[in-house]
Amino acid sequence: MKKVRLGIAGLGHVGCGLIELVEQQAGLRLPGEVEIVGVSARSRSRNRPVSIGAYRWFDDAATLAEDPDVDVFVELMGGSDGPAKFAVETALNAGKPVVTANKALIAMHGQALEDLAQSRDVDLMFEAAVAGGVPVVRVLRDSLTGVTIQRVTGILNGTCNFLTTEMLRAARSYDDVLDEAQRLGYAEADPTLDVSGMDAAHKAAILASIAFTADLDFNRVSVSGVDTIELLDLVLADRLGLRIKLIAEALLSDQGVVCRVAPMALPMHHPLARIDGSLNTVRVEGPPLGAVTLTGPGAGAGPTASAVMGDISKLFSPTARSPFGRANHHVRRTFVDAAPTERSAFFLRVKLSDKPGALASLSEALAAQNVSVDKLLQDSADETGASPVAIMTHVCSRGDMRVAAAHVAGLSCTVGSPQLIPIDSMA
Ligand SMILES: NC(=O)c1ccc[n+]([C@@H]2O[C@H](COP(=O)([O-])OP(=O)(O)OC[C@H]3O[C@@H](n4cnc5c(N)ncnc54)[C@H](OP(=O)(O)O)[C@@H]3O)[C@@H](O)[C@H]2O)c1
């Protein structure tokens, strides 16, 4: 193809960013010409940062997807189901390549969409769906095929990273910083998908599937977010030489692929510990490479649209690729739950009522499960009469630690819910 004719569905941040790039393509390094033949969104009359008057309007994204003038369908509406899914399926069924930034759609339905794309021998591309402008999907899928990947870790949600960074930097509460993130446009009006860890989990599942040739199974991804993290946790962890961040992790166990998103405590020398603010980062480890880390803007109209354009530029060559980079001769793995015997050190923060023996009860509850203390900090009682205690444990089994933490939570001297966060010792 010397010219690619686009149908763009979704004219929000990313859709308008893409139109701007197409209009400025003379300054880009595309292999041929890109033309927009039609656009679609919910409202035709909405004020947008770019003019859409020159393009054919479609009320329905699926009609645009199957229009005979459209060579490539670009889905930028969002949502794991509904019109986005239907329009993508329509385009693939019509034998048209699809480019999307929709991580929810790919995480929830990537497997079925891959089967559909392959049955029609067309491309389904989603570089922008993971880490926005950071080119990680193609690097994992194509550039690192010579690496036996053992682990992928990352900071995949800029809002959560901004929250934990800014709370600690300015000693501000979670709610206060979340308000600011919404004012600055980092966080959505409804930030639930971000702070619950779900947005990062969508991206982590996609990376895990590519890295380990695993059938994507989002139901096996374990997810927790930053919505329970208090300033107290960040401050005490900092005094123990740890940074708490929302970390996405995918690794290969004997049983299959473990994929999870959760707050993790990182030693200061950890490569992800100093990734601050709204940046995204992905670190891939495995022989014979060692490790490689990609960092950059994980969201925003321009960076995300540039990733969409990168996918479009690959479609000038006519051969379709497996969306997740798989071939029939690859080992096909499955997603599994993490084994309880997996080992880690932990950061445990507890508030204890100011009674004699409280600290001893805490130590006994830990010792009963073979959890031993490496470092311990105790502050004076706060205005409620409870004294915060932060513990860094030695490496122990995750299963034992979970049981110990449940016992600690049930102690009569424990006030509120303890905070339990694994420490990533990798450096
Ligand atoms: N924003 C980012 O930084 C970023 C980064 C990476 C990936 N993404 C992904 O990119 C996609 C688009 O994100 P965005 O930030 O551009 O979203 P957005 O600003 O909310 O825009 C969504 C667009 O889709 C249209 N739309 C929504 N629901 C629709 C429906 N049911 N039928 C027809 N049109 C519909 C909207 O129409 P109206 O304008 O008429 O309301 C709007 O134009 C999402 O999948 C998102 O996860 C975004």
The ligand as an SDF file (V2000), in Angstrom:
LIG
                    3D

 48 52  0  0  0  0  0  0  0  0999 V2000
   -6.1110    9.6670   26.8310 N   0  0  0  0  0  0  0  0  0  0  0  0
   -4.9880    8.9930   26.9260 C   0  0  0  0  0  0  0  0  0  0  0  0
   -3.9520    9.5560   27.3310 O   0  0  0  0  0  0  0  0  0  0  0  0
   -4.9210    7.5540   26.5340 C   0  0  0  0  0  0  0  0  0  0  0  0
   -3.6920    6.8520   26.6350 C   0  0  0  0  0  0  0  0  0  0  0  0
   -3.6130    5.5310   26.2170 C   0  0  0  0  0  0  0  0  0  0  0  0
   -4.7610    4.9020   25.7510 C   0  0  0  0  0  0  0  0  0  0  0  0
   -5.9540    5.5870   25.6980 N   0  0  0  0  0  0  0  0  0  0  0  0
   -7.1420    4.8800   25.1950 C   0  0  0  0  0  0  0  0  0  0  0  0
   -7.5630    5.5400   23.9970 O   0  0  0  0  0  0  0  0  0  0  0  0
   -8.9850    5.4410   23.8800 C   0  0  0  0  0  0  0  0  0  0  0  0
   -9.5640    6.8540   23.7350 C   0  0  0  0  0  0  0  0  0  0  0  0
   -9.2040    7.6100   24.8730 O   0  0  0  0  0  0  0  0  0  0  0  0
   -9.4910    9.1850   24.9470 P   0  0  0  0  0  0  0  0  0  0  0  0
   -8.7650    9.6720   26.1450 O   0  0  0  0  0  0  0  0  0  0  0  0
   -9.2550    9.8110   23.6350 O   0  0  0  0  0  0  0  0  0  0  0  0
  -11.0540    9.1740   25.2680 O   0  0  0  0  0  0  0  0  0  0  0  0
  -12.0600   10.4060   25.2430 P   0  0  0  0  0  0  0  0  0  0  0  0
  -11.3390   11.6880   25.2250 O   0  0  0  0  0  0  0  0  0  0  0  0
  -13.0610   10.1300   26.3100 O   0  0  0  0  0  0  0  0  0  0  0  0
  -12.7800   10.2480   23.8110 O   0  0  0  0  0  0  0  0  0  0  0  0
  -13.6110    9.1810   23.5090 C   0  0  0  0  0  0  0  0  0  0  0  0
  -14.1980    9.4320   22.1340 C   0  0  0  0  0  0  0  0  0  0  0  0
  -15.0040    8.2990   21.7750 O   0  0  0  0  0  0  0  0  0  0  0  0
  -16.3260    8.7310   21.4850 C   0  0  0  0  0  0  0  0  0  0  0  0
  -17.2350    7.7330   22.0400 N   0  0  0  0  0  0  0  0  0  0  0  0
  -17.2930    7.3180   23.3170 C   0  0  0  0  0  0  0  0  0  0  0  0
  -18.2740    6.4030   23.4430 N   0  0  0  0  0  0  0  0  0  0  0  0
  -18.8170    6.2690   22.2220 C   0  0  0  0  0  0  0  0  0  0  0  0
  -19.8880    5.5020   21.7170 C   0  0  0  0  0  0  0  0  0  0  0  0
  -20.5840    4.6930   22.5240 N   0  0  0  0  0  0  0  0  0  0  0  0
  -20.1900    5.5980   20.4030 N   0  0  0  0  0  0  0  0  0  0  0  0
  -19.5000    6.4350   19.5980 C   0  0  0  0  0  0  0  0  0  0  0  0
  -18.4740    7.2050   20.0190 N   0  0  0  0  0  0  0  0  0  0  0  0
  -18.1480    7.1090   21.3210 C   0  0  0  0  0  0  0  0  0  0  0  0
  -16.5080   10.0790   22.1540 C   0  0  0  0  0  0  0  0  0  0  0  0
  -17.4710   10.8100   21.4140 O   0  0  0  0  0  0  0  0  0  0  0  0
  -17.8500   12.3440   21.7900 P   0  0  0  0  0  0  0  0  0  0  0  0
  -16.5830   13.1400   21.6130 O   0  0  0  0  0  0  0  0  0  0  0  0
  -18.8790   12.7220   20.7900 O   0  0  0  0  0  0  0  0  0  0  0  0
  -18.3470   12.2920   23.1920 O   0  0  0  0  0  0  0  0  0  0  0  0
  -15.1020   10.6590   22.0630 C   0  0  0  0  0  0  0  0  0  0  0  0
  -14.9460   11.3030   20.8350 O   0  0  0  0  0  0  0  0  0  0  0  0
   -9.4490    4.6920   25.1340 C   0  0  0  0  0  0  0  0  0  0  0  0
   -9.5500    3.3160   24.8460 O   0  0  0  0  0  0  0  0  0  0  0  0
   -8.3240    4.9210   26.1360 C   0  0  0  0  0  0  0  0  0  0  0  0
   -8.2290    3.9040   27.0960 O   0  0  0  0  0  0  0  0  0  0  0  0
   -6.0420    6.8850   26.0720 C   0  0  0  0  0  0  0  0  0  0  0  0
  1  2  1  0
  2  3  2  0
  2  4  1  0
  4  5  1  0
  4 48  2  0
  5  6  2  0
  6  7  1  0
  7  8  2  0
  8  9  1  0
  8 48  1  0
  9 10  1  0
  9 46  1  0
 10 11  1  0
 11 12  1  0
 11 44  1  0
 12 13  1  0
 13 14  1  0
 14 15  2  0
 14 16  1  0
 14 17  1  0
 17 18  1  0
 18 19  2  0
 18 20  1  0
 18 21  1  0
 21 22  1  0
 22 23  1  0
 23 24  1  0
 23 42  1  0
 24 25  1  0
 25 26  1  0
 25 36  1  0
 26 27  1  0
 26 35  1  0
 27 28  2  0
 28 29  1  0
 29 30  1  0
 29 35  2  0
 30 31  1  0
 30 32  2  0
 32 33  1  0
 33 34  2  0
 34 35  1  0
 36 37  1  0
 36 42  1  0
 37 38  1  0
 38 39  2  0
 38 40  1  0
 38 41  1  0
 42 43  1  0
 44 45  1  0
 44 46  1  0
 46 47  1  0
M  CHG  2   8   1  16  -1
M  END
$$$$
